[in-house]
Amino acid sequence: MFDALANINWEVIFQLLSVGLIMLAGPIVIFVLAFRNGDM
C-alpha cells in the first residue's frame, strides 16, 4: 500500500488540481457578480 503511495507523481496531481481550481474560479466569480448585481 505504501509503495503505491510512494510511486504517485504528486507534482502532476497538484498541477491538475490547480488547473481545475482555476477553471472553477472563473464561473464562480461571474456567478457571485451576477448574484450581487455586479457589486463587488
Secondary structure, DSSP 8 states (H G I E B T S, - for coil): -HHHHHHS-HHHHHHHHHHHHHHHHHHHHHHHHHHTTT--
